Amino acid sequence: MRHNATDFIDLHDAQGNRWGRLTHRKSTKSVVTVTAMNGFEIGQVHQENIVGKVRLSISAQGNPIAQVRAADMRATQFAINDPRGTQIGRLIKIGSYHNWRPFARPSKAAGRYVVDLATRAPEPLATMLATLPIAVDLTMNVDPALSRSLRR
């Protein structure tokens, strides 16, 4: 992935039908936009900080609908909070971020996640939470030195 560029990821259902797209704008702080096939913006995930524990905000139509905060510097467990700060769920990374590939060019290490919610989330929050693991991986870009990139 190139710094200061834009990446697109198409989202498909189990039958292979495309239902949306993630657009990842990279700058000082990453922004991931989720768009439906009709071009309607469902919401955005914003990187709030570049140093310290990871903090992300989720918004829809310009209004905050959730916050995601890493529990520690390793960024393997995240609390998902509503705008008032009440925890509504957790995002748990299974495995580690490093991806050792000695003979290949550097690449992002994709992770596996579990999204654990206390109750069923309303739309558009439900869609945003379904795409959250991808947004976190895009935001947590891993550089060749196997550390979180702070140059974004």
Phi, psi and omega in degrees: 000140181266140175289151180056045178225182178235133177244149178238136176231120178278141180253132182235149175276183183298334180272359179091005179280130179286128181242349181188182181214140170259133175242121182251107175268122181257128175209212178302317176234130184292149173227126177246122181252132177256123183236137175284168182296334179278004179091354180289130178282120179281317180177182181223149171246121182250134172281121184272334183218163177240353178230140179094197180296138183297133174229127178234150173240144178246129180228156175223129182052037177081358181255136178293132178240345177192162174232145177236124183230131177290142180283335182210177182292338180286343177056052176249344176227134183232142171267135175254117184243150173284175183300337178278352180097002179281130181290127179247353180178184180223151171241122184240125177273131178257122183095191184243171182277340186284152184218091186283118179223087189295331185250004180251160178291155182302143179217166175288143175264113179279144182248171173247139186227159170239128174258116183246112182249144179290321179220168178293131182275144176284162174284146004273000181300321181300316179294318180296322179290329177293328180265357184302316179302321179293317180298320179296315178299320178295320180288323181271046181308130180261125180273173183302336179278006177065035175230159180298131181288126178256006182267011184265000000 
